[in-house]
Amino acid sequence: MKKNKMKKIAGFTMIEMMIGVVVIGILAAMAGPGFSNWIPRMKLKAEAREKVNYLRQARSRAIAENSQYGVYFNTSNGETAFFKDTNSPQLATYESGADSLVEDLIETECNVFYANCTLSNDAVVFFPNGSASTSGTIELHDTESDYEYAITVLASTGRIRLD
């Protein structure tokens, strides 16, 4: 006598597959709005980190080259100038067109602007000992998401912090 041996087939049924697809679809629909709100915030944070990097680069170059370097934040058009302060260095300010070496000029994203700048003359100059010409805060604001980040500079030590 021969027994019919049924082979056990491993796998998923069509109903199990459809249930899995529906569950994944529901989870994706719930995560979508949160993800779309997250993107502008990450863009703003990247913009703020770029400004912090410019400030840290200015401080590092001032120490390394025994010279004065600074960063100017143009609050009216959103440009940022990285410069070497060679014109009247005792003033430690940014003088448009007078500082001999504007090394880099960058623009902010179209929806990001400087909301508040408490740095004197909207600029900070770093000295060869690492200290800064002024203490203050520059706030970056995103018009799409209403998020803000603040960059703080401490004059006595030249410390730069992103909040």
Secondary structure, 3 states (H helix, E strand, C coil): CCCCCCCCCCCCCHHHHHHHHHHHHHHHHHHHHHHHHHHHHHHHHHHHHHHHHHHHHHHHHHHHHCCCEEEEECCCCCEEEEEECCCCCCCCCCCCCCCCEEEEEEECCCCEEEEEECCHHHEEEECCCCCECCCEEEEEEECCCCCEEEEEECCCCCCEEEC
